[in-house]
């Protein structure tokens, strides 16, 4: 199977379940809403070491948000259910409450659990906070601050989502890999329910779930390292490829992740210098979801 001359390997991306929350962050301008969202989702790459896998899902127009202002929809994901509430408290309290004009509203579809985040963050108001609602089904806290009132929804939800969807592709050089990757991440932002947790959506250090060192449970995936091609038997990198890129995709549902993978593959294969398209998996030992590349286009 090929797309625009790029061979698509007959393999699958191995994904796994995580506990997720989806939040809308609004502000007085789209630029500032995105700056706030970027801060709130910071250090949200891989649960190998980061406290959450977080990222921007979608840029929202004023007519799509609860308060009629520009907004950004973000997703926070954790491996353990008990870790979600502390992450929401820390990220919304430290990155939204502190951001001039910013407010936050829950947007988790069909939540399994609800956490009283707004009431706890509203304590920053030191007795001057006000509870309002329900307004359009939302109970809100109005928290006074120097830059005006911060509106924080009271309840934020949890849903079981899917993480670890991915594509890995080999490139002739850095330019072909970076240009195609950045374009693919922009395309993924148009897929509802999916997001990319790594810096700018791109992964430069694809890993495997093992290591020669006992203190580590993940290490570099040497079969995808161009500099090790001559040293590693059964390398996955074809000749003429000097750069390998991975895009990891999480989502609220398996179908959202699959749709984003398809969009990303199509976008990458539009660019020159792509020599091979594949995906990362460990034979089904890591996660319960197997998203097959060829099935995305059948």
N, C-alpha and C positions, 0 to 999 in steps of 0.2 A: 504494500500500500504506500502511495506517495501523495503528497500535496505540494503542488508547484515544484515538483522535482525533488522534494525533501523526503527521504524514506522515513516512514512511521513504523517503529518497531512494534511487533505483535506482543505487547506486554501490558501490565496494569500498574496503576498507582495504588498503593496500599494506604488506606485511611483508617481512622479510629475515632471513637466517640469522645467528646468533651462537653463540659457544662458551659453554656453560653448565655450572655445577656446582650441585648441590642438596645442602644441608647441613642436618642437624638440630642445633639448639642447645637444650640442656636446662639447667635450673637448679632450685633448690629450690622455686620457685613459678612459676605461669604468668605472673604479672605480671613477675617478674624475668627469665624466659626471653624475654619479649617486649621488655623494655627492652634486654636484651643484643642481641637480633636487630635491633632498630631501630638501635642503635649500629653493629653490624657491617655493615648495609646502607646506612649514611649516605653522602651524596654519591654516590648511585648512580642518578642520574636518566637523563640521555641521554649517549651517547658523543660527542655534539657537543662536550662539554667534560669531562664526568665520566669518571673512570678505569674505571667499570663501570656497568652497569645492574643494580641489585640491589634486592631487595624481599622482603617476607614473603609466602610462599605460603599457609601453613596453620598453624593452631594445633592442637597435638597433645595428646592426653590421655596420662597416664602409661602406660597399657597399649599405647600405640602407639610408644613410644620405646625405644631400645636399653637404657637404664639405669633404666627404670621411673619416670622423673620427668616433670613437665610439660615440654613442648617446643614449639619453633616451627621450622617448616621454611622455609628461605630459599633463594633462588636468586641466584647471581652470574653475570652475563653480560658478555662482552667481545667486541670485534670481531675481534681477532687471537688465535689460539690461544696464542701465546707469552706473552700478557699475563695469562692466567688464573692460572698458578701464583704469580706475584708478588702478585696481588690476594688470593688465598687466604691466603698467608703473612702479608700485612699485616693483613687484616681479622680473621682468626681469632687471630693472634698478639697484636694490639693491642686487640681488642674482646671476645674470648672468654676468653683466658688471663687478662686483667686483671679480668674481671668476677667478683665473688665467687660461688662455687658453680657457675659455668657450665662446661659441657663441650661438645664438638662431635664429630659423627659424620657420615660421608659417607652420602648417600642418593641418589646419581646412578644412574638406571636405565640399564643396559647401557652403561657408559662406554666411550668409544673410547680414552682415555688415562687413566693413573693418575699422580698426583704424590705424592711422599713428603713430605707437609706435616707430619705428626705428628712425625717424627724431627727435622726442622729446628726446629720450635717447642719440642720437648722439650729442646733444648740449653739453654734458659733454666733448666732444673733444675740446671745446673752440675755434672753428674756424679751427682746424686742421683735422676735420673729412672729409671723402670723400664719395661721393655717386657714386655707381657703378651699372651698369646693364641697362636693365634686363639681368640676367644671368640665363638660364634655367627657365625663366619666373619670376624670383625674382629680385626686386630692393633691393639693399643692402647698408647698411651704414658701413663704416670701421672706427672704433673709436680707436684712439691711447690710449694706457695705458701702465703702466710699464711692464706688463707681455706680451706685444705684442698686436697686433691688435685684437679687439673684432669685430666680424662680426654680425650685427643685421639686420634682414630683416626689410624693411620699413613698410609693411602692415601686420597686424595680424587680423584674422577673428573671427566672431561670428556665432554660430549655435545653434539651440534649441535642447537640449539633454534631457535625462531622468535621474532623481536622485531618490534615496530612495529605489531602489531594495534591498532586504535583505533576509538573512536566519537567524533564531534563533534556536539554538539547545541546549539541556540539556545534561549534562555530569556527570559522576560519581565523578570526581575530577578535580582539576586544571590542572594536567598533561594531562589528556585526552582532555580537552578543548583547552589548549594552543597548544599542538602538532598538533592536527587536524586542528586548525585554521590557524596556520602558514603554514601548507602544502597547505591548500585551497587557501590562498592568493598567494602563488607561482604559483598555477595552474591558478588562475585568470589572472595573468600577461601574460599568453599565449593567452588570448582571446582578439582579436583586438577590440578596441573601448570601452573597459570597464576598470574601475579602482576602487580602494578602498581608500576613503579619510581619514579614521581614522588612528591612530597611529599603524604602522605595519599592517594596514588593518583590525584590530580587534576593536570591540566596547565592552567595559566593563560596560557601563552605559546606556543601552537601555532606551529610554524615551517614554513618552506619551505626546500628545499635550494639556496638561492642568495641573493645579496646584491649591492647596488650597490657595496659596499666589498670590495676585493680581499682584505683580511685575514680576512674572514668567509666561511664556506661554508654558513651558515644564517642566516636572519633572520625577522622577524615575518611572519606570513601575513596580509597586510593585508586580504584578502577576507573574513576572519573577525573583523575588529576592529570592534566596534560604533561606536567613536568616529570611524572613518574611512569610515563608510558613505556619507556624502555626497560624499566625495572620490574614492572608488575605483569605477571602472566595473565592472559585472558582479559586484557584491558578492554574497556567498552568504547574507547575513543578511536574513531577512524583516522586514517592518515590525512594530513592537511588540516587537522583541527587543533587549534592552539588555545581555545577558550571554551569552557563549559559553563552553562547557566542553568540554574534551577529556579522555578517559581512554585512556591508552596501556596496552596489555596485551602482556606477553611470556609465553612458555610453552615447555615442554620439547618440545611437538609442535604442529603446525598445528591439529589438532583441539582441543587444550586451549585455544588462543587463540580459536578460533572459538566454542567453547562459552562461554567467558567473555564474549565480545562479545555473544552472544545473551542471556545472563543480565543483563548490564549494560543492554542496550537495554530489556528487559522491565521492569527495576526503574525505570529513569529514566522510562519512559512511564507509570508508575503515579502520578507526581507532577503536581500542577497547575503551569501556567505554562511548559510545554515547547512550543515552537512548531515545531521541525523537528529531525529526526535525520538525520545524514549521517556521512561518514567521510573521512579524509584520504588522498589518493593523488596521485601525480604521473604518471599515465598509464602506470604500469608501468616507469618508468625507474629507480626507486630499489631495488626489491626483487623477488624472484622469486615471492612469494606474493600472490595476490589473493583476499581473503576478502570475498565479495559479501554485502551486507546482506540482500537479499531471499532469497538461498539459505539463510540461517540459519533461515528460517521456512518453507521449502518442504517 
